[in-house]
Amino acid sequence: GQNIDQPTEMTATEGAIVQINCTYQTSGFNGLFWYQQHAGEAPTFLSYNVLDGLEEKGRFSSFLSRSKGYSYLLLKELQMKDSASYLCAVKDSNYQLIWGAGTKLIIKP
Amino acid sequence: GAVVSQHPSWVICKSGTSVKIECRSLDFQATTMFWYRQFPKQSLMLMATSNEGSKATYEQGVEKDKFLINHASLTLSTLTVTSAHPEDSSFYICSASPEQAPNTEAFFGQGTRLTVV
């Protein structure tokens, strides 16, 4: 079966750095996506990785290792507004997005 | 970026009635749209894949006669929850991509909060 694992919840301090891990086992791979979702809202796109390595976009970076079936999302200089759920998703061989359960990130002052 | 509009944002209906939710791609054509359901504190669950001009593909466990999907044009898909019950109360979200390509992210509608009383 297809499976994506990420931690259920993480807590970090404002101004600090946090890394959210994601491991996946899917039938085929056509890219890995990270989305941010605030409660009661639709997900918003953060990043996309299809090749191994690090993609940096402002305070957010995403890393991919296809051989290990592993990715992480790195958030720097945390702000209170970063409190949200972070969803890892993989496009499988049919280009269908397979979703992880999401990681709820709590930022404390 | 591409925009997907979903309407209504929230709706309250009585048990036994039907509710229609619309999903429109505003600046691109989408031959395929996806309908998700999300219960509180849970992840997105794919309900069905809506295909323009043909029947939708439903995920296992989703009743196709209860959740009617119509994708009559390249920019509009509708989800109708028929004979709604309180357990159908949830957050329904649609998504679409300009094309089925590896590097194209899914764009989401705003979501519809359905409450059945």
gemmi code that builds the backbone of each chain (N, CA, C; Angstrom):
import gemmi

chains = {
    "A": [
        ("GLY", (0.816, -1.195, 0.000), (0.000, 0.000, 0.000), (0.855, 1.252, 0.000)),
        ("GLN", (0.227, 2.374, -0.184), (0.933, 3.646, -0.189), (0.854, 4.260, 1.200)),
        ("ASN", (1.946, 4.841, 1.624), (2.013, 5.347, 2.985), (2.928, 6.550, 3.070)),
        ("ILE", (2.460, 7.552, 3.791), (3.279, 8.728, 4.067), (3.225, 8.984, 5.561)),
        ("ASP", (4.386, 9.094, 6.186), (4.465, 9.282, 7.633), (5.098, 10.613, 7.971)),
        ("GLN", (4.498, 11.299, 8.897), (5.055, 12.523, 9.441), (4.597, 12.634, 10.884)),
        ("PRO", (5.368, 13.366, 11.712), (4.972, 13.455, 13.119), (3.631, 14.150, 13.269)),
        ("THR", (2.906, 13.745, 14.284), (1.572, 14.292, 14.503), (1.620, 15.737, 14.961)),
        ("GLU", (2.549, 16.032, 15.854), (2.591, 17.373, 16.428), (4.016, 17.733, 16.826)),
        ("MET", (4.344, 19.005, 16.658), (5.646, 19.499, 17.085), (5.456, 20.870, 17.734)),
        ("THR", (6.338, 21.181, 18.651), (6.302, 22.480, 19.318), (7.650, 23.156, 19.164)),
        ("ALA", (7.641, 24.452, 18.884), (8.884, 25.204, 18.733), (8.685, 26.612, 19.281)),
        ("THR", (9.796, 27.304, 19.424), (9.767, 28.645, 20.010), (9.887, 29.706, 18.922)),
        ("GLU", (9.207, 30.783, 19.102), (9.281, 31.908, 18.164), (10.730, 32.316, 17.952)),
        ("GLY", (11.112, 32.507, 16.689), (12.476, 32.893, 16.352), (13.419, 31.725, 16.124)),
        ("ALA", (13.012, 30.547, 16.500), (13.872, 29.368, 16.372), (13.713, 28.715, 14.998)),
        ("ILE", (14.323, 27.529, 14.862), (14.262, 26.729, 13.631), (13.595, 25.387, 13.950)),
        ("VAL", (12.777, 24.897, 13.039), (12.162, 23.585, 13.233), (12.219, 22.791, 11.929)),
        ("GLN", (12.415, 21.491, 12.065), (12.475, 20.613, 10.898), (11.356, 19.581, 11.013)),
        ("ILE", (10.533, 19.497, 9.999), (9.428, 18.545, 9.967), (9.775, 17.462, 8.944)),
        ("ASN", (9.854, 16.232, 9.415), (10.249, 15.116, 8.550), (9.051, 14.421, 7.906)),
        ("CYS", (9.315, 13.815, 6.770), (8.275, 13.077, 6.045), (8.943, 11.884, 5.350)),
        ("THR", (8.438, 10.694, 5.580), (8.909, 9.516, 4.850), (7.751, 8.950, 4.058)),
        ("TYR", (8.079, 8.376, 2.896), (6.998, 7.924, 2.027), (7.326, 6.592, 1.356)),
        ("GLN", (6.267, 5.867, 1.072), (6.331, 4.642, 0.270), (5.138, 4.701, -0.663)),
        ("THR", (5.421, 4.938, -1.937), (4.329, 5.089, -2.897), (4.613, 4.282, -4.155)),
        ("SER", (3.563, 4.044, -4.929), (3.727, 3.366, -6.210), (4.068, 4.428, -7.238)),
        ("GLY", (5.340, 4.594, -7.477), (5.803, 5.624, -8.388), (6.031, 6.943, -7.668)),
        ("PHE", (6.771, 7.804, -8.304), (7.074, 9.098, -7.680), (7.143, 10.153, -8.774)),
        ("ASN", (6.320, 11.177, -8.623), (6.326, 12.297, -9.552), (6.390, 13.618, -8.811)),
        ("GLY", (7.107, 13.615, -7.714), (7.295, 14.866, -6.995), (6.720, 14.829, -5.599)),
        ("LEU", (7.320, 15.595, -4.723), (6.852, 15.698, -3.334), (6.529, 17.159, -3.034)),
        ("PHE", (5.404, 17.360, -2.389), (4.898, 18.702, -2.127), (4.745, 18.908, -0.629)),
        ("TRP", (4.971, 20.140, -0.217), (4.641, 20.561, 1.139), (3.588, 21.661, 1.058)),
        ("TYR", (2.572, 21.506, 1.902), (1.503, 22.488, 1.980), (1.350, 22.934, 3.430)),
        ("GLN", (0.887, 24.167, 3.581), (0.544, 24.694, 4.906), (-0.975, 24.813, 4.980)),
        ("GLN", (-1.539, 24.396, 6.109), (-2.989, 24.512, 6.263), (-3.328, 25.070, 7.633)),
        ("HIS", (-3.942, 26.259, 7.628), (-4.477, 26.803, 8.867), (-5.853, 26.219, 9.092)),
        ("ALA", (-6.229, 26.124, 10.356), (-7.495, 25.496, 10.728), (-8.664, 26.125, 9.979)),
        ("GLY", (-9.484, 25.276, 9.381), (-10.673, 25.751, 8.691), (-10.425, 26.352, 7.328)),
        ("GLU", (-9.184, 26.261, 6.860), (-8.868, 26.817, 5.553), (-8.327, 25.734, 4.636)),
        ("ALA", (-8.301, 26.031, 3.342), (-7.728, 25.094, 2.380), (-6.204, 25.128, 2.461)),
        ("PRO", (-5.535, 24.068, 2.061), (-4.068, 24.058, 2.049), (-3.511, 25.067, 1.049)),
        ("THR", (-2.357, 25.615, 1.381), (-1.658, 26.490, 0.447), (-0.287, 25.895, 0.148)),
        ("PHE", (0.117, 26.011, -1.090), (1.350, 25.405, -1.570), (2.574, 26.097, -0.978)),
        ("LEU", (3.529, 25.290, -0.517), (4.784, 25.832, 0.003), (5.970, 25.512, -0.896)),
        ("SER", (6.116, 24.212, -1.238), (7.310, 23.826, -1.980), (7.089, 22.552, -2.759)),
        ("TYR", (7.998, 22.345, -3.704), (7.954, 21.163, -4.558), (9.375, 20.649, -4.755)),
        ("ASN", (9.574, 19.348, -4.595), (10.866, 18.706, -4.862), (10.633, 17.493, -5.753)),
        ("VAL", (11.434, 17.381, -6.797), (11.371, 16.175, -7.630), (12.762, 15.570, -7.785)),
        ("LEU", (13.786, 16.402, -7.617), (15.172, 15.909, -7.639), (15.749, 15.976, -6.232)),
        ("ASP", (16.750, 15.151, -5.981), (17.395, 15.149, -4.666), (18.029, 16.506, -4.388)),
        ("GLY", (17.973, 16.876, -3.132), (18.632, 18.111, -2.750), (17.721, 19.058, -2.011)),
        ("LEU", (18.250, 20.235, -1.809), (17.577, 21.251, -1.008), (17.036, 22.371, -1.892)),
        ("GLU", (15.779, 22.725, -1.662), (15.155, 23.852, -2.334), (14.870, 24.918, -1.281)),
        ("GLU", (15.409, 26.103, -1.500), (15.219, 27.158, -0.515), (14.310, 28.254, -1.065)),
        ("LYS", (13.390, 28.682, -0.205), (12.460, 29.730, -0.595), (12.186, 30.588, 0.631)),
        ("GLY", (12.976, 31.639, 0.786), (12.800, 32.516, 1.926), (13.101, 31.811, 3.233)),
        ("ARG", (12.184, 31.883, 4.169), (12.393, 31.244, 5.474), (12.164, 29.747, 5.420)),
        ("PHE", (11.597, 29.271, 4.322), (11.268, 27.844, 4.220), (12.221, 27.151, 3.248)),
        ("SER", (12.636, 25.944, 3.594), (13.458, 25.111, 2.718), (12.888, 23.702, 2.753)),
        ("SER", (13.030, 22.994, 1.653), (12.574, 21.608, 1.618), (13.661, 20.749, 0.997)),
        ("PHE", (13.834, 19.572, 1.578), (14.891, 18.650, 1.151), (14.266, 17.334, 0.722)),
        ("LEU", (14.906, 16.698, -0.261), (14.418, 15.407, -0.745), (15.564, 14.438, -0.956)),
        ("SER", (15.350, 13.189, -0.518), (16.232, 12.076, -0.866), (15.328, 10.972, -1.399)),
        ("ARG", (15.348, 10.779, -2.696), (14.477, 9.771, -3.309), (14.889, 8.351, -2.931)),
        ("SER", (16.193, 8.129, -2.802), (16.663, 6.775, -2.466), (16.215, 6.369, -1.072)),
        ("LYS", (16.065, 7.338, -0.194), (15.639, 7.047, 1.176), (14.136, 7.248, 1.374)),
        ("GLY", (13.461, 7.741, 0.366), (12.028, 8.010, 0.534), (11.791, 8.987, 1.659)),
        ("TYR", (12.557, 10.086, 1.644), (12.587, 10.980, 2.800), (12.632, 12.437, 2.351)),
        ("SER", (11.914, 13.247, 3.091), (11.933, 14.686, 2.860), (11.815, 15.395, 4.200)),
        ("TYR", (12.276, 16.625, 4.227), (11.980, 17.457, 5.388), (11.682, 18.876, 4.956)),
        ("LEU", (10.910, 19.546, 5.782), (10.603, 20.964, 5.607), (11.275, 21.696, 6.759)),
        ("LEU", (12.069, 22.674, 6.429), (12.806, 23.439, 7.430), (12.242, 24.852, 7.492)),
        ("LEU", (11.838, 25.257, 8.662), (11.305, 26.607, 8.846), (12.241, 27.381, 9.768)),
        ("LYS", (12.714, 28.522, 9.277), (13.641, 29.342, 10.052), (12.935, 30.584, 10.579)),
        ("GLU", (13.540, 31.180, 11.575), (13.028, 32.437, 12.141), (11.514, 32.361, 12.354)),
        ("LEU", (11.124, 31.375, 13.108), (9.712, 31.081, 13.288), (8.927, 32.288, 13.790)),
        ("GLN", (7.741, 32.432, 13.232), (6.823, 33.487, 13.640), (5.535, 32.834, 14.141)),
        ("MET", (4.810, 33.576, 14.939), (3.576, 33.020, 15.515), (2.609, 32.584, 14.414)),
        ("LYS", (2.618, 33.311, 13.301), (1.701, 32.971, 12.204), (2.049, 31.647, 11.518)),
        ("ASP", (3.234, 31.104, 11.842), (3.617, 29.809, 11.268), (2.900, 28.652, 11.968)),
        ("SER", (2.194, 28.949, 13.036), (1.408, 27.906, 13.711), (0.325, 27.421, 12.752)),
        ("ALA", (0.427, 26.156, 12.368), (-0.475, 25.591, 11.361), (-0.173, 24.109, 11.241)),
        ("SER", (-0.914, 23.453, 10.380), (-0.581, 22.069, 10.034), (0.208, 22.070, 8.745)),
        ("TYR", (1.201, 21.204, 8.676), (2.046, 21.115, 7.490), (1.864, 19.718, 6.893)),
        ("LEU", (1.433, 19.720, 5.648), (1.076, 18.474, 4.975), (2.129, 18.106, 3.939)),
        ("CYS", (2.564, 16.884, 4.004), (3.475, 16.321, 3.015), (2.635, 15.500, 2.035)),
        ("ALA", (2.879, 15.646, 0.755), (2.097, 14.909, -0.242), (3.003, 14.476, -1.383)),
        ("VAL", (2.756, 13.306, -1.908), (3.546, 12.755, -3.016), (2.633, 12.462, -4.195)),
        ("LYS", (3.069, 12.831, -5.387), (2.337, 12.447, -6.597), (2.839, 11.090, -7.039)),
        ("ASP", (1.887, 10.151, -7.156), (2.300, 8.790, -7.503), (2.381, 8.622, -9.024)),
        ("SER", (2.488, 7.401, -9.476), (2.667, 7.139, -10.903), (1.473, 7.591, -11.739)),
        ("ASN", (0.311, 7.725, -11.103), (-0.888, 8.209, -11.789), (-1.084, 9.716, -11.610)),
        ("TYR", (-0.067, 10.386, -11.088), (-0.121, 11.829, -10.825), (-1.173, 12.184, -9.789)),
        ("GLN", (-1.546, 11.215, -8.981), (-2.503, 11.483, -7.919), (-1.748, 11.831, -6.648)),
        ("LEU", (-2.222, 12.863, -5.955), (-1.578, 13.273, -4.712), (-1.977, 12.334, -3.581)),
        ("ILE", (-0.961, 11.783, -2.924), (-1.170, 10.962, -1.733), (-0.753, 11.814, -0.541)),
        ("TRP", (-1.655, 11.974, 0.420), (-1.419, 12.900, 1.514), (-0.957, 12.226, 2.792)),
        ("GLY", (-0.028, 12.870, 3.483), (0.286, 12.495, 4.851), (-0.787, 13.046, 5.769)),
        ("ALA", (-0.749, 12.628, 7.016), (-1.778, 13.041, 7.984), (-1.581, 14.464, 8.458)),
        ("GLY", (-0.406, 15.028, 8.187), (-0.151, 16.401, 8.597), (0.542, 16.481, 9.939)),
        ("THR", (1.352, 17.506, 10.104), (2.039, 17.783, 11.365), (1.541, 19.112, 11.905)),
        ("LYS", (0.960, 19.076, 13.078), (0.495, 20.307, 13.699), (1.672, 20.964, 14.389)),
        ("LEU", (2.010, 22.162, 13.958), (3.135, 22.904, 14.525), (2.609, 23.990, 15.457)),
        ("ILE", (3.066, 23.928, 16.696), (2.666, 24.917, 17.705), (3.872, 25.797, 17.989)),
        ("ILE", (3.690, 27.104, 17.825), (4.759, 28.058, 18.096), (4.464, 28.759, 19.421)),
        ("LYS", (5.442, 28.734, 20.299), (5.288, 29.389, 21.600), (6.158, 30.636, 21.659)),
        ("PRO", (5.678, 31.668, 22.359), (6.473, 32.921, 22.443), (7.801, 32.701, 23.167)),
    ],
    "B": [
        ("GLY", (-0.751, 33.112, -9.517), (-0.950, 31.683, -9.693), (-2.361, 31.355, -10.087)),
        ("ALA", (-2.568, 30.107, -10.442), (-3.891, 29.657, -10.844), (-4.868, 29.760, -9.690)),
        ("VAL", (-6.129, 29.988, -10.026), (-7.147, 30.191, -8.998), (-8.273, 29.191, -9.169)),
        ("VAL", (-8.644, 28.614, -8.040), (-9.805, 27.722, -7.989), (-10.791, 28.315, -6.993)),
        ("SER", (-12.002, 28.486, -7.434), (-13.024, 29.089, -6.588), (-14.059, 28.051, -6.194)),
        ("GLN", (-14.389, 28.002, -4.919), (-15.360, 27.024, -4.418), (-16.486, 27.783, -3.717)),
        ("HIS", (-17.695, 27.317, -3.957), (-18.865, 28.007, -3.396), (-19.939, 27.005, -3.012)),
        ("PRO", (-20.596, 27.140, -1.872), (-20.436, 28.208, -0.884), (-19.280, 27.919, 0.074)),
        ("SER", (-18.917, 28.888, 0.883), (-17.862, 28.697, 1.874), (-18.384, 27.907, 3.072)),
        ("TRP", (-19.630, 28.117, 3.369), (-20.234, 27.352, 4.447), (-21.725, 27.206, 4.174)),
        ("VAL", (-22.293, 26.139, 4.684), (-23.729, 25.907, 4.500), (-24.251, 25.063, 5.654)),
        ("ILE", (-25.426, 25.409, 6.086), (-26.144, 24.638, 7.109), (-27.423, 24.120, 6.476)),
        ("CYS", (-27.666, 22.839, 6.596), (-28.878, 22.289, 5.998), (-29.526, 21.301, 6.960)),
        ("LYS", (-30.765, 21.008, 6.684), (-31.513, 20.060, 7.508), (-31.278, 18.635, 7.034)),
        ("SER", (-31.362, 17.700, 7.934), (-31.228, 16.289, 7.575), (-32.233, 15.922, 6.503)),
        ("GLY", (-31.764, 15.161, 5.529), (-32.648, 14.706, 4.472), (-32.642, 15.574, 3.233)),
        ("THR", (-32.095, 16.761, 3.344), (-32.038, 17.650, 2.177), (-30.727, 17.437, 1.420)),
        ("SER", (-30.641, 18.073, 0.252), (-29.440, 17.952, -0.578), (-28.722, 19.283, -0.657)),
        ("VAL", (-27.411, 19.207, -0.796), (-26.587, 20.405, -0.878), (-25.641, 20.284, -2.059)),
        ("LYS", (-25.551, 21.346, -2.846), (-24.651, 21.342, -4.001), (-23.488, 22.286, -3.735)),
        ("ILE", (-22.287, 21.797, -4.012), (-21.067, 22.586, -3.863), (-20.418, 22.716, -5.239)),
        ("GLU", (-20.037, 23.940, -5.581), (-19.436, 24.186, -6.891), (-17.938, 24.440, -6.774)),
        ("CYS", (-17.223, 23.978, -7.768), (-15.776, 24.191, -7.834), (-15.438, 24.670, -9.240)),
        ("ARG", (-14.862, 25.853, -9.334), (-14.543, 26.432, -10.639), (-13.060, 26.754, -10.750)),
        ("SER", (-12.478, 26.420, -11.882), (-11.129, 26.865, -12.186), (-11.287, 28.170, -12.975)),
        ("LEU", (-10.761, 29.249, -12.430), (-11.057, 30.574, -12.983), (-10.166, 30.969, -14.158)),
        ("ASP", (-8.946, 30.503, -14.181), (-8.055, 30.964, -15.247), (-7.327, 29.828, -15.952)),
        ("PHE", (-7.861, 28.623, -15.833), (-7.287, 27.514, -16.592), (-8.365, 26.449, -16.757)),
        ("GLN", (-8.131, 25.575, -17.683), (-9.052, 24.474, -17.911), (-8.553, 23.244, -17.179)),
        ("ALA", (-9.484, 22.536, -16.603), (-9.128, 21.358, -15.808), (-9.984, 20.178, -16.250)),
        ("THR", (-9.367, 19.228, -16.916), (-10.108, 18.037, -17.298), (-10.359, 17.150, -16.091)),
        ("THR", (-9.555, 17.336, -15.064), (-9.699, 16.543, -13.851), (-9.717, 17.440, -12.627)),
        ("MET", (-10.659, 17.211, -11.759), (-10.716, 17.898, -10.474), (-10.873, 16.848, -9.391)),
        ("PHE", (-10.473, 17.195, -8.198), (-10.503, 16.245, -7.092), (-11.362, 16.806, -5.949)),
        ("TRP", (-12.102, 15.920, -5.340), (-12.920, 16.294, -4.186), (-12.391, 15.578, -2.954)),
        ("TYR", (-12.162, 16.389, -1.900), (-11.648, 15.865, -0.640), (-12.637, 16.166, 0.479)),
        ("ARG", (-12.525, 15.378, 1.523), (-13.280, 15.627, 2.742), (-12.274, 15.617, 3.886)),
        ("GLN", (-12.484, 16.497, 4.842), (-11.560, 16.573, 5.964), (-12.354, 16.723, 7.253)),
        ("PHE", (-12.223, 15.752, 8.136), (-12.843, 15.841, 9.447), (-11.867, 16.553, 10.387)),
        ("PRO", (-12.387, 17.114, 11.479), (-11.529, 17.871, 12.397), (-10.296, 17.088, 12.837)),
        ("LYS", (-9.173, 17.753, 12.779), (-7.886, 17.218, 13.229), (-7.441, 16.003, 12.421)),
        ("GLN", (-7.999, 15.835, 11.243), (-7.571, 14.747, 10.367), (-7.072, 15.310, 9.047)),
        ("SER", (-6.408, 14.464, 8.278), (-5.861, 14.923, 7.014), (-6.918, 14.878, 5.922)),
        ("LEU", (-6.530, 15.384, 4.778), (-7.417, 15.350, 3.623), (-7.641, 13.899, 3.183)),
        ("MET", (-8.881, 13.579, 2.884), (-9.214, 12.253, 2.377), (-9.846, 12.405, 1.008)),
        ("LEU", (-9.221, 11.817, 0.009), (-9.759, 11.900, -1.347), (-11.068, 11.129, -1.429)),
        ("MET", (-12.105, 11.806, -1.919), (-13.404, 11.159, -2.087), (-13.557, 10.630, -3.508)),
        ("ALA", (-13.219, 11.479, -4.474), (-13.460, 11.094, -5.855), (-12.662, 11.987, -6.788)),
        ("THR", (-12.446, 11.455, -7.962), (-11.800, 12.192, -9.041), (-12.868, 12.516, -10.070)),
        ("SER", (-13.015, 13.787, -10.352), (-14.037, 14.243, -11.278), (-13.433, 14.407, -12.668)),
        ("ASN", (-14.003, 13.754, -13.638), (-13.487, 13.776, -14.998), (-14.473, 14.476, -15.933)),
        ("GLU", (-13.995, 15.484, -16.635), (-14.852, 16.239, -17.543), (-15.422, 15.339, -18.630)),
        ("GLY", (-16.725, 15.351, -18.738), (-17.386, 14.606, -19.791), (-17.550, 13.123, -19.550)),
        ("SER", (-17.155, 12.649, -18.407), (-17.324, 11.226, -18.112), (-17.637, 11.033, -16.633)),
        ("LYS", (-17.839, 9.804, -16.244), (-18.203, 9.513, -14.861), (-17.026, 9.739, -13.921)),
        ("ALA", (-17.373, 10.130, -12.714), (-16.335, 10.324, -11.705), (-15.827, 8.977, -11.208)),
        ("THR", (-14.628, 8.988, -10.701), (-14.031, 7.797, -10.101), (-14.047, 7.969, -8.599)),
        ("TYR", (-14.730, 7.076, -7.914), (-14.892, 7.207, -6.467), (-13.893, 6.322, -5.711)),
        ("GLU", (-13.440, 6.817, -4.600), (-12.557, 6.036, -3.739), (-13.375, 4.986, -2.984)),
        ("GLN", (-12.689, 3.978, -2.566), (-13.355, 2.894, -1.849), (-14.025, 3.423, -0.590)),
        ("GLY", (-15.263, 3.010, -0.411), (-15.994, 3.434, 0.774), (-16.821, 4.688, 0.593)),
        ("VAL", (-16.695, 5.355, -0.547), (-17.475, 6.562, -0.819), (-18.669, 6.187, -1.679)),
        ("GLU", (-19.863, 6.513, -1.191), (-21.090, 6.135, -1.900), (-21.351, 7.073, -3.074)),
        ("LYS", (-21.281, 6.552, -4.264), (-21.454, 7.393, -5.450), (-22.885, 7.897, -5.606)),
        ("ASP", (-23.849, 7.158, -5.052), (-25.235, 7.619, -5.151), (-25.552, 8.702, -4.133)),
        ("LYS", (-24.708, 8.826, -3.146), (-24.921, 9.846, -2.129), (-24.148, 11.125, -2.467)),
        ("PHE", (-22.985, 10.947, -3.009), (-22.139, 12.088, -3.364), (-22.071, 12.147, -4.893)),
        ("LEU", (-22.998, 12.899, -5.452), (-23.106, 12.993, -6.908), (-22.135, 14.043, -7.442)),
        ("ILE", (-21.377, 13.637, -8.424), (-20.396, 14.543, -9.014), (-20.721, 14.740, -10.480)),
        ("ASN", (-20.729, 15.990, -10.885), (-20.954, 16.351, -12.281), (-19.841, 17.285, -12.744)),
        ("HIS", (-19.233, 16.952, -13.850), (-18.128, 17.761, -14.383), (-18.452, 18.045, -15.846)),
        ("ALA", (-19.396, 18.951, -16.032), (-19.978, 19.176, -17.352), (-19.138, 20.072, -18.247)),
        ("SER", (-18.214, 20.833, -17.668), (-17.376, 21.696, -18.491), (-15.945, 21.638, -17.992)),
        ("LEU", (-15.043, 22.231, -18.730), (-13.622, 22.183, -18.373), (-13.272, 23.105, -17.212)),
        ("THR", (-14.244, 23.882, -16.735), (-13.950, 24.791, -15.638), (-14.888, 24.623, -14.440)),
        ("LEU", (-15.770, 23.648, -14.479), (-16.741, 23.516, -13.394), (-16.999, 22.064, -13.042)),
        ("SER", (-16.886, 21.778, -11.755), (-17.291, 20.484, -11.219), (-18.196, 20.752, -10.022)),
        ("THR", (-19.220, 19.942, -9.864), (-20.117, 20.103, -8.719), (-20.200, 18.808, -7.929)),
        ("LEU", (-20.313, 18.970, -6.634), (-20.512, 17.847, -5.720), (-21.841, 18.065, -5.015)),
        ("THR", (-22.750, 17.125, -5.141), (-24.041, 17.221, -4.467), (-24.127, 16.149, -3.396)),
        ("VAL", (-24.304, 16.585, -2.170), (-24.497, 15.660, -1.065), (-25.996, 15.437, -0.944)),
        ("THR", (-26.451, 14.244, -1.274), (-27.885, 13.963, -1.274), (-28.315, 13.358, 0.055)),
        ("SER", (-29.550, 13.661, 0.430), (-30.117, 13.131, 1.670), (-29.090, 13.238, 2.804)),
        ("ALA", (-28.700, 14.453, 3.071), (-27.622, 14.688, 4.035), (-28.012, 14.258, 5.443)),
        ("HIS", (-27.026, 13.755, 6.158), (-27.199, 13.364, 7.556), (-26.130, 14.057, 8.389)),
        ("PRO", (-26.348, 14.170, 9.695), (-25.353, 14.856, 10.540), (-23.939, 14.316, 10.384)),
        ("GLU", (-23.793, 13.026, 10.126), (-22.444, 12.477, 9.965), (-21.757, 12.931, 8.685)),
        ("ASP", (-22.520, 13.582, 7.789), (-21.918, 14.151, 6.580), (-21.310, 15.521, 6.855)),
        ("SER", (-21.549, 16.048, 8.033), (-20.967, 17.342, 8.391), (-19.446, 17.236, 8.335)),
        ("SER", (-18.839, 18.103, 7.559), (-17.395, 18.032, 7.349), (-16.941, 19.248, 6.558)),
        ("PHE", (-15.651, 19.285, 6.292), (-15.046, 20.321, 5.456), (-14.757, 19.669, 4.104)),
        ("TYR", (-15.379, 20.183, 3.060), (-15.212, 19.616, 1.724), (-14.351, 20.578, 0.897)),
        ("ILE", (-13.330, 20.026, 0.249), (-12.400, 20.863, -0.517), (-12.206, 20.263, -1.905)),
        ("CYS", (-12.170, 21.123, -2.904), (-11.876, 20.660, -4.249), (-10.495, 21.172, -4.655)),
        ("SER", (-9.903, 20.493, -5.602), (-8.629, 20.958, -6.138), (-8.535, 20.633, -7.618)),
        ("ALA", (-7.653, 21.345, -8.291), (-7.433, 21.111, -9.711), (-6.033, 21.578, -10.063)),
        ("SER", (-5.507, 21.021, -11.131), (-4.218, 21.441, -11.656), (-4.397, 21.805, -13.112)),
        ("PRO", (-3.643, 22.784, -13.598), (-3.767, 23.169, -14.997), (-3.530, 22.004, -15.953)),
        ("GLU", (-2.687, 21.080, -15.558), (-2.455, 19.887, -16.356), (-1.864, 18.811, -15.472)),
        ("GLN", (-2.012, 17.587, -15.886), (-1.489, 16.468, -15.105), (-0.002, 16.322, -15.375)),
        ("ALA", (0.767, 17.204, -14.794), (2.205, 17.189, -15.004), (2.908, 17.018, -13.674)),
        ("PRO", (4.087, 16.474, -13.671), (4.769, 16.211, -12.408), (5.020, 17.458, -11.577)),
        ("ASN", (5.332, 18.568, -12.219), (5.768, 19.724, -11.448), (4.661, 20.754, -11.257)),
        ("THR", (3.434, 20.316, -11.369), (2.326, 21.242, -11.187), (1.633, 20.947, -9.874)),
        ("GLU", (1.623, 21.941, -9.014), (0.965, 21.699, -7.740), (-0.535, 21.764, -7.900)),
        ("ALA", (-1.238, 21.218, -6.920), (-2.683, 21.282, -6.910), (-3.110, 22.622, -6.315)),
        ("PHE", (-4.066, 23.257, -6.951), (-4.635, 24.491, -6.430), (-5.980, 24.152, -5.800)),
        ("PHE", (-6.201, 24.714, -4.642), (-7.383, 24.358, -3.880), (-8.420, 25.471, -3.869)),
        ("GLY", (-9.671, 25.050, -3.830), (-10.732, 25.992, -3.545), (-10.674, 26.361, -2.071)),
        ("GLN", (-11.532, 27.284, -1.687), (-11.511, 27.795, -0.318), (-12.071, 26.802, 0.684)),
        ("GLY", (-12.743, 25.783, 0.173), (-13.356, 24.813, 1.070), (-14.777, 25.186, 1.414)),
        ("THR", (-15.580, 24.187, 1.730), (-16.972, 24.384, 2.136), (-17.201, 23.663, 3.452)),
        ("ARG", (-17.612, 24.428, 4.438), (-17.928, 23.845, 5.747), (-19.403, 23.469, 5.747)),
        ("LEU", (-19.705, 22.183, 5.733), (-21.091, 21.704, 5.722), (-21.486, 21.253, 7.121)),
        ("THR", (-22.599, 21.795, 7.588), (-23.166, 21.379, 8.867), (-24.585, 20.904, 8.624)),
        ("VAL", (-24.840, 19.665, 8.983), (-26.176, 19.096, 8.804), (-26.828, 18.985, 10.180)),
        ("VAL", (-27.992, 19.613, 10.303), (-28.666, 19.640, 11.620), (-29.959, 18.822, 11.593)),
    ],
}
model = gemmi.Model(1)
for chain_id, residues in chains.items():
    chain = gemmi.Chain(chain_id)
    for i, (resn, *xyz) in enumerate(residues, 1):
        res = gemmi.Residue()
        res.name, res.seqid = resn, gemmi.SeqId(i, " ")
        for name, pos in zip(("N", "CA", "C"), xyz):
            atom = gemmi.Atom()
            atom.name, atom.element = name, gemmi.Element(name[0])
            atom.pos, atom.b_iso = gemmi.Position(*pos), 0.0
            res.add_atom(atom)
        chain.add_residue(res)
    model.add_chain(chain)
structure = gemmi.Structure()
structure.add_model(model)
structure.setup_entities()
